[in-house]
Amino acid sequence: MYREEDRVLGFVSCAVSSKGIMRRFLLSGFTGILQVTLAFIKNPSLLKPLWETFRAPSLSKSGFDVNLKVPETELLSIAVDPGAQKAGIGAQLLSALEKELIKKEIHNYKVIAGDKLEGANRFYSKNGFVLAKKICIHNNDISNVYVKQI
């Protein structure tokens, strides 16, 4: 988390292993199951996007060049307050994350970004991520899978 005084200006989250992450969330306890059940009762059309999100980690691994080691570790989200963007906070958050990953002897990780999210795609390219493949997740929207070696 990035703070200035008493204000949070950014955060980053990562899964050391994205394998089965949705299953772990759903089975983590009564709260996760209750939240998903209530969401489906209120809006049954959420089933398709949830299924697509559930499948995303396996889609991001399929079709890689056989010589490329597919990272299990995944950057799940990185966010910086809009008023604080372009000040290097995102890069600082990535640097802090990478220090933690190296402590765990993890030397590469991936991130999935929607192809239409130009700012996000520029950010990942600028910060050393390499486009590894494109996948279709939500309503056949294209997403980019980036990998970074650290």
Residue pairs with C-beta under 8 A, 6 or more apart in sequence:
1 8
1 10
1 11
1 12
2 8
2 9
2 10
2 11
2 80
2 89
2 92
2 93
3 9
4 84
7 81
8 81
9 80
9 81
9 84
9 89
10 78
10 79
10 80
10 81
10 84
10 89
10 90
10 93
11 77
11 78
11 79
11 93
12 75
12 77
12 78
12 79
12 93
12 94
12 96
12 97
13 75
13 76
13 77
13 78
14 73
14 74
14 75
14 76
14 97
14 101
14 109
15 21
15 73
15 74
15 76
16 72
16 73
16 104
16 106
17 72
17 73
18 57
18 60
18 72
18 73
18 74
18 76
18 110
19 57
19 72
20 57
21 57
21 74
22 50
22 53
22 54
22 57
23 54
25 32
26 32
26 33
26 36
27 33
36 50
39 46
40 46
40 47
49 138
52 137
52 138
53 137
53 138
55 137
56 112
56 135
56 137
56 143
57 74
59 135
59 136
59 137
60 70
60 74
60 110
60 112
60 133
60 135
60 145
61 70
62 135
63 133
63 135
64 70
64 132
64 133
68 132
68 147
69 108
70 110
71 108
71 109
71 110
71 147
73 101
73 106
73 108
73 109
73 110
74 109
74 110
74 111
74 112
75 97
75 109
75 110
75 111
78 90
78 93
78 94
80 89
80 90
80 93
90 123
90 127
91 127
94 127
98 150
101 107
101 109
101 150
102 150
106 150
107 149
107 150
108 147
108 148
108 149
108 150
109 147
109 148
109 150
110 132
110 145
110 146
110 147
110 148
111 124
111 129
111 145
111 146
111 148
112 135
112 137
112 143
112 144
112 145
112 146
113 120
113 121
113 124
113 143
113 144
113 146
114 120
114 141
114 142
114 143
114 144
115 121
115 134
115 141
115 142
115 143
115 144
116 141
116 142
121 144
124 144
124 146
124 148
125 131
125 146
127 148
128 148
128 149
129 146
129 147
129 148
130 146
130 147
130 148
131 144
131 145
131 146
132 145
132 146
132 147
133 144
133 145
134 142
134 143
134 144
134 145
135 142
135 143
135 145
136 142
136 143
137 143
